[in-house]
């Protein structure tokens, strides 16, 4: 099974109901995973736009558009190796998709051990004319340090999305190093994010779930809240205020 010798299987589950194209009608999103090995599963998000119907909403049998998850770990989402979130990247009122996937194949795990780093593929797909771009509008591979002997443990890359400069576009924040947060500002045009990041020196926790974005002072710009839990004694809280 691990080597991919079993027959190819495909499983589909309802993922979300959400108004993606801004017409006021909920749309249906399903997640399908397919492959022969748990380490080589491909993920695909199928979108069926809702249509008003007598007494409710109808959905087509075939998908109107779809987005493929990056990498081959789409089937391992319940264990945290792949993630997806909905976000209006460019402020046009349409919902775009942000994908993240860690290479969980045997080769990826071998490189993580030998090369002392974990690779995550990020991909952004924007919605235009009721269709998601088949190829990512922006993609990047990030690497975070991995050392079995490090007392801090592995660093799971922190990925945050929100408007930190108040221009109405979503910005992407990536923590792939212990002492730095990289900020990719949202840009107008077909490329939703800047190619070159702004490096912000700050201590990054090992668990990406302890870092969040929220507007603390109500100025319309998202601030960064970093929590550093402690096994004994008080923890530490770091705030990065957007000005």
N, C-alpha and C positions, 0 to 999 in steps of 0.2 A: 504494500500500500504506500509506504513512504517513498519507494523508488519510482512510483508512477506506473506500475504494471497492471493495476486494476482497470476495469472498463471506465470510460469517461462518464462522469455523472454531472447533473446540473440540478440545482435546487433554487427555487424562487420563493421569496417571502415579501409580504407587504412591508414597505419601509416607512412611508409617511404620507399623510394627506396635507397638502399645503398649496396655497395660491402662488404659483411660481411666475405666471405671466401677467399678473396684476389686473386680471379681468373681473375680480371679485368672486370667482368660482374656484373651489378647491380642486387641485390636481392630485393624481395618484402617482406615487413613486414606489416602484418595486426594486428589490435587490436580488439579482441572480448571481450565483457563484457556480463555476464549472471547472472541471479538471479531473485528473487521474490520481493526484497525490495531494495531501493536505498542505504540502509545501509549494505547490505549483497551481494553486487555485486562482482563477481569474474572476474579477468582480465586474458587474455591469449594472448601472442604475437606469432602468427604463421609466420614462415619463409619459403618462397619458393625461392630456389636458381635459379637464372637466367641461362638459357642455350642459347648459340648463335643459332640463327635461321636465315634463309634467310630473309634479309631485316629488322632484328631487334632481339629481345630477347623474348624467350618463358618461361613461368612459368608453373609448374605442377598444376593440379587441387587440389590435396591434399598437405598439408604442409609437407616439408621435415623434419622439426624439430620445436619445440616450447618451450616457456618459460612461466610458470605461474607466475603471479604477486603475491607477498606475501600479506597475509592478505585478507580482504574482502572489500577493498575500490578501487579496480581496476576500477570500473565504475564511480568513482568520480574524475577522473583525471583532467577534465577541471576546477574543483574548487580547484585544488592544493593539494588534499589529497593523491594522488599517483603520482609517477614520475618514469621515466625510462631514461637511457642514454646509448649511445654506447661508448665503450672504449676498447682499446687494453691493457688489464691488464698486460700481461706477456711479451709484446714486440715481439710476434711471428708473427705479421702481420695479425692475425685474430681478428675479432671484437667480444668482449665479451659484456655482458649486466649487468648493475647495476640497481637494483630495490630499490625503497623506497616506503613505504606505511604506512600511519597513520591509527590507529584503529578508524574508524568512527561509529562503532556500538553503540547502546545505552549503553551497558555495558562499552565500552571504554570511552564514554563521561562522564558517571557517575564516573568512576575511575579518570578521569582527574580532575573533580570537587572536589571529596572527597580526592583523594590521591595527588592532587596538582601536577600532572605531565602528560605529553603527551607522549605516546609511539609511536615510529616509528620502523618498521621492515625493515632492510636492507638485501639484498640478492645479491650475485654475481654469475653469471653463465658464465662459460668459454666455448668457441667453440673449439671442438676437433673432427677431422675426420668428418667435416660437420654435427656435432650434438651438440646441447647445452645440458649440463648436466641437467637431469631431477630434481635432487636435487641440492640446492645451494652448490657451492664449498666453500663458506664462507657466514655466516649469523650472524646477531647480532641485538638485540633489544636495542635501545637507548631511554632514557627518558629525557625529558627536563622539567624544572619547569613550572608550570601553576598556577597562582593565579589571580582570577578576580580582586582583590584589589591592585595588584601590579601596580604602575604607569607606569612601563615599558611595561606592557602588557604581553601576552604570549611569550615565547621564542620558535620560530620555529627552529627545529634542522638544523644547517648548515651542509651540506654534500658536500665536494669537492673531486675531483679526479684528480690527476696529478702526474708527476714525480718530487718529491722535492729533491731527493738525486742524480739524474743523472745516475742511474744504468740501465735505459731503462725499468723499471717496474713502473706501476702506483701505487701510494700510495693513501690511503683514509684518509681524514681529516674530523673529526666529531666534531661539537660544540654542546654539549648537556647541557652545564652549562654556566652561565653568565660570568665566569672568566677563562675558560679553553678550549683549543682546543686539541683534542686527535688525534694523528697521528698513523695510522696503516701502517707500511712500507710494500711494496711489497716484496714477497719472492719467490724463485724458488721452483718448485715442484708442487704437486697437490693442495696445499693450497695457493691461490694467495696472501693472506695477513697474516701478523703476528697476533697471537692471542692477545698478550699484546700490548697496545698502549703506545706511548710516550706522556706525558702530557706537553703541552706548555701553560704557563700562559699568557693569553691575554683576553681583554674585548671582549665579543661576542655581536653583535647587535641583536635586536629582530627579524629583517627581514633578513632571510638568503640570500636574493637577493643582499644585500650590501656587501657581502664577495666574493672574487674571487681569482683565481690563474692565474698568468702570469709571464713570465720570464722577469723581469725588467732590469737585467744587462747583459743578453745574455750569461750566463755561463752554459746554458743547464739544469738549475734546476729551477723549478717553485717556485715563491715567493708568499706570501700571502698578499693580499690587503684587509684591513678591513675599511669600511666607516661607520662612526657614524653620521648620519644626525641630525640636530638640528632644532627644530620647530621655534626657534628665535636665531639670531646671527649666527656666523660661526660654521660649523660642525668640525669634527675631523677625521683624517686619520691615520691609523696604518699600518705600513709595517713590515712584517717579511721576512727578506732576507735569502734565502737558501745558505749556504756556503759549 
